[in-house]
């Protein structure tokens, strides 16, 4: 039979192959060197007492446990004494633990530690599961917020596009065609208008004046929205170029008409006679009354039909 006794502050750990180990459980380093020395003497005395009780036939194995003092010396602060002998010899020693008890205690300790580990793992799994749920809820809430923001942005874009194309149509009149829209599916599954187009005709008129009026209306139609697009500005620029060309044609026609009128006036006998007669009139008789008087006189002479 084998028995192990713990001396002083040492405690017994599970023993392997009949050898026990004990470790100090107190903060012996905090004691004074005098206390350590006194404890050492006490442990050695207990060991000698155990050996005396067992007798000389029993086998005794002692493992000392040390702690360094402030003086640099290692003091014995605990010991595990393993004793082998007959039941009668071992019964003389009280407070020992048999090898069978140690094995049972070791198994009990292992089972307790295993159960504690399992409970700890279960707790960690529960904590992790709750954390995963919270994280999933956060992601879901964030995703919903992003979806709502996207829907609001699409709704705003739809309102702006509809207003933009309506302004084109209202100003284009006969030069505008039907509006066509492009759509985008939102995160809510609905389709939203995100683009549009109103065709505007650059129709020239039968006269430069009509062309000018047409191009002016096309310019107003292209620039009607508060935020004309690049394509809108291109249409307006083309219309402006055609309008400038029409103005040039109108100006040239006006110059030709004026030259024609001057030629006719100078070559007409009645106007020549009027001018000559004006030179003979009293200075007080000038202006419209003089011209009318001269016209009436030459009508009587038959000159009006010659003009």
Buried (B, 14 or more C-beta within 10 A) or exposed (E): BBBBBBBBBBEBBBBEEEEBBBEBEEEBEEBEBEBBBEBBEEBBEBBEEBBEBBEEEBEBBBBBBBBBBEEEEEBBBBBBBBBBBEEEBBEBBEEBBBBEEBEEBBEEEEEEEEEEEEEEEEEEEEEEEEEEEEEEEEEEEEEEEEEEEBBEEBBEBBEBBBEBBBBBBEBBEEBBEEBEBEEEEBBEEEEBBBBBBBEBEBBBEEEBBEBBBBBBBBBBBBBBBEEBEEEBEEBBEBBBEBBEBBBEBBEEEEEEEEEEEEEEEEEBEBBEBBEEBBEEEEEEEEEEEBBEEBBEEBEEEEBEEEE
